[in-house]
Amino acid sequence: MPALLEGYLSEAEMPNSLLLLSPPPEHNSSLFESDLEHARKALESKDNERFLQAARDADLSFPFAVKSFEPIIGIAISESKTPKLYVLMRRVMTDAGLSTYAAKNHYKRPRPFMVNNQKTCTPDQENILYKVGSFPSGHAAVGWAWSLVLIKLFPEKEKEILKRGHDFGESRVVCNAHWDSDVKMGRVMGQAAVDCLWGNSNFLADWDGVKKEIQQILDSNSK
């Protein structure tokens, strides 16, 4: 994960994915058959634009990583225009992403492209992905965590924001980088991380600043 800012959660506060999640599906299970089917459908898809979107969603560098949420909320998330939200989103990314690593490091689940020998949407990242366990998906955790935070700021756009956060995770299946079950459990960890953040005093202090920053922008835009 590129250029991480320090998250809000201490090691003691971080939700433990190894304790919270059941193990990834066994290879002879119906759940793994479902994973294989999702991967097969993704590989057979002719939707080139969706494949390109998956490649864009794979890039967690800032400010690019949150660009796909901007058309929905109607505000640019940048260091210059929304500095408080910009920092908060980066720190939430750290917490949500790192919450997946206890299980990733324990199970070391092979990724779809390692099983089906097909391309991913990010061939330049495959050498790194080989070394990092597939279960659960850090990208799915991050995308879902971002959406859960943004709906608190833009409740009138909850449906659209949650769909974008959901699709951010689905992009990992489209990309052939994660199994469907990885993505589902990634969302569980994104939710768990955000739940912990609401009990963190530093996050809550920053949250008050973010709310004021966004309200000022909305007030300015309405004039």
Salt bridges, closest charged atoms under 4 A:
ASP35 OD2 - ARG109 NH2 2.85
GLU37 OE2 - ARG40 NH2 2.42
GLU44 OE1 - ARG40 NH1 2.68
GLU49 OE2 - ARG56 NH2 2.56
ASP57 OD2 - ARG164 NH2 3.02
GLU70 OE2 - LYS67 NZ 3.57
ASP167 OD2 - LYS163 NZ 2.68
ASP167 OD1 - HIS166 ND1 3.40
GLU170 OE2 - ARG187 NH2 2.74
ASP180 OD2 - HIS38 ND1 3.90
ASP180 OD2 - LYS184 NZ 2.47
ASP182 OD1 - ARG109 NH1 2.74
ASP182 OD2 - HIS178 ND1 3.34
ASP206 OD2 - ARG91 NH1 3.61
ASP208 OD1 - LYS211 NZ 3.99
